[in-house]
Amino acid sequence: MKPSIFAKALIAVSVGLTVAAAQAADVTFTFTNIAPVGGVGVAPLWLGLHDGNFDTFNAGAAASLAIERSAEDGNASVLSANFASAVAGGLQTTLPNGPRFPGASSSFTLHNVDLNGANRYLSYAAMVVLSNDFFIGNDDAKGIDLASLAGGGKLSLALGGAGHVYDAGTEQNNFAHSLANGAFGIGGGQSGPNQGMDENGVVHVVTGNPYLTFADGGNYVPANFDWTALNFNQQQAIGRLDISVTAVPEPETYAMLLAGLGLLGWTARRRHPAKP
């Protein structure tokens, strides 16, 4: 039996709704610092959603100016500008509020996200404080694929921790100009952007106890300082990024729905004309 006009219209509306709903989504990102009490902080986290063609950095290569400013000063403005100019259809945000210290979190929601195309892949970057130029980030442009969440869902990512914190190689590690010293009872520290001696190195993974090789430790670090909480190379992660996706029908979906309902009404009237 062939489907009636009524049934065809209903099928068309249903299919249209399903397809359109998968094309757009609201994506909420929540970063929480899960380091132990007294552990490192993380500068406001920059997030970029793209089609796989935006590479923030490469381990073993010199850091870009964007990563230098992010890793040395916690300033993602250059990275954000580069992303905006290089990525067609990309979406980005820097999570609100200042550095997130252990236990603190921050959230932001991006709307009209296309997780099947232009916004399928996630990149992130943020400075680790206390440091001169430590940062967290992903050096594989396609390493975090969110396409499976296009129809809605949740995902949690562990950020930082042993083997996943980088030194940008742009500034010598020296407590005289490291950032956020005061939060840990250490003297000295950076008082303005882009301070400290250039290192002229390359991006590399931070190994061992991250602060024992910093210069001028004897001048600024109290005697018998306990580095246990700050040693992120003894921790599985510094932060957790929770991603929550809700599929949202696009505006044309509603137009399709109204048109379909109109067709259904017209069909019903044709099948059951009003009595005189």
N, C-alpha and C positions, 0 to 999 in steps of 0.2 A: 504494500500500500504506500502510495506517495504521501510525503508529509503535506499537511495543509499549509495554506499561506500563513495561518496563525502560528503553526509550529515552526515554519521557516523563520518568521520574524523573531520568535523567541530564541531560536538557536543563534541567529545573527547577533542579537543583543548580548547573549551570554558569552559568545566567543569574543566579541569586541571588548567586553568588560575584562575578560581574563587576559587578553593580550595587552591592553593598555595598562592594566594594573601592574603588570610585570615590568613596565618600562620606566616607572618612576617610584621613588621610595624616599622616606624620611629616615635619616641615619643619625642616631645619637651616639656620640663618643663620650665615654667617661673614663678619665685617667685617675687612678688612685695610687699614691705612693705606698708601697707595701714593705719598704725597708724597715728594719727594726728601729725602735726608739733611739734617737741619737745618730741615725744613719744619714746618708746623703739626701739632698733635695734634688728636685728636677725643675728646671726652668719651664715656663709655659710651653706646652708641647705643640709643635707645628704639625699639621696633618694635611696631606694633599692627596686627592683622588684623581686618577688619570687613566689613560688608556695603555699604559705600560711603557711609554716613551720618555719618562722623566726620571733621570738618574741623579740622586742627591749627592752621592760620593762613591768612591771606590777605594777599598782598603789596598794599601801599597802605592797609592798615587797621591800627589799633592792635593790638599783640600782646596776647594774653590773659596772665593771671598765669602760667598753665602754661608758655607759651613764654618769658615773662620769666625765670622761675626756671631753665628749661632753658638759655637763651641766656646768662644772666649768671653762673650758678653751676655749670652742668653738672649740675643736680639735676632729674631727671625725675619726682620723686615726685608733684608736683601734676598733671602731665600724665597719669601713670599712674592717679591717683585719678579724674580727670575721665573718662578712658576707661572705667574699670571701672563708673562710675555711669551713663554715657550709652549704652554699647554692649551690648545684649543679645546674648549668645553670642559676644562678641568674645574674642580671645586676644591677649596681649601679653607682652613681656619687655623688660628692659634688659640688654644683653649684659654679661657679667661682666668684672671687673677694672677698673682705673682708666683714665685717658686712654690711647688708643692712639697712640703716636708712630710716625714712619715706620718701616715694616718689621714692626710688631707687629700681631697679629690677636687676635680673640676669637670664640667660637662658642657657640651655644645651640640646642637642639632643642625645638620645640613639638610635642606629640603630639595626636592626634585632631583634626586640623585639617580643616575643611570648606571646601575651596577652590572648591566649586560654589555656596556659599551664604553662610553667616554670616561666613566668613573669607576671602572672595574677594579683597579689596583690601588693599593694604599702605600704611601710613603710617609715617614715621620722622622722628626729630629728634635732634639732638645739638649741643652747643656746640663751636665751633672755638676751640682755644687755641693760640696767644696771642690774646686779645681781651677786650673788655668785654662785648659782647653779640652776637657773630657766631655764626651757627649754620647747619647744613645741615638740610634737610627738604623735604617735598613739599606744596605748597599746593593740590593737586588731589586731593580725596578718592578719586577713581576713576582717578587717573593711573597707578597700578601695579596691573594686573589679573593675578592669578595663576591664573585659572581654567584656563588651558591646561596647567597643571602638575598638575591634579587626579589624573591617572593616573600621575604620576611624571615626573621630568625635572629639568633644571638650568637656572638662569638667573643671569647676572651683571649687576649694575647699577653704573654709575659714579656716585659721589656727590661733590658739591662741585665745586670747580674754577671756571674762568672762567664767570661768569654764573649760578652755582648755589650761591653762598654768600650768606646774608642777614644784614643788620643788623636786630636786633629793634626798634631805635629807642627802646629803653627806658632806656639809660644812655649818657651822653656818653663818647666814645672818649678815654680819658685813661690814660696809662701809670701814673699814680699808683694806679689801682685795677683795672688789667687783670689777667686771670688767667694764671698760668703764666709770668710774666716770667723767673723764675730759671732755667727750663729753656733759655732762649735767651741768657743772659748780660745781661739787661736789669734795671735796678734798679726799685725801687718794687713795686707789685703789690697785689692783693687779699689780705687776711689773714683775711677772714670773709665770710659770705654777705651779699648785698644791699648792697654798698658802692658808692660812686660817686654822681655827680650824675644825677638823673633827666633824661632827654632829652625825654620827652613827644612822641615822634615816631611814625612808622609803620614797619611792616616794609618793607624795600626791599633790592634787590640791591646787594651791595658791588661797586663799580667801581674801576678804577685800581689803583695800588699801595695795598693796604689799610691800611698803617700810617704813611704819610707825613703824614697829617693828624691823627694822634693828638696830643692836648695833652701838654705837659710832656716832649716827646721829648728836648729839650736837657738836661733834668735827670737822665734815667734811661738814655738810650741811649748806649752808647759811641761815641766819634767814629769816623767812617768805617765805621759798621756796615753789613754786607753784607746787604741785604734779598732777595737773589735767591731763595733757597730758600723764604723765607716769603711771597713774592708769589704766592699761589694763583691770581691772575688771569692768570698766565702759564702755568698748568698745566691740563691737560684734566680732571683729577680729583684729589681729595684721597684718596678711599677707594674700595674696591671691595666690594660686598656680593654674596657668592655664596650662592645659594639652591638647596638640594638637597632634592627631594621624593621620598619613597617612599610609595607607596600601601599602606595597611594594612587588611586585612579587619577589619570590626567584629565584636564578640563574637557578635552574632546570626548572623553568617555561619557560624561554627563550628557553632552549633546547627542551622542549615539543612543544613550538610554532613553532620552526624551523622544527622539525620532522613532525609536523602536516601540515605545509605549503608544505614540501617536498612531503608528501603523497597526498596532494591536487593537486600538480603539476603533480605527476605521474598519478593520476586518470584522470586528464584532458587530458593528452597525450594519455592514453588508450582509452578514449571516443572519442577523435578527433585526430586520427593519422595524422601526417604530410603528405601532398600530395607530390607525386614524382615530 
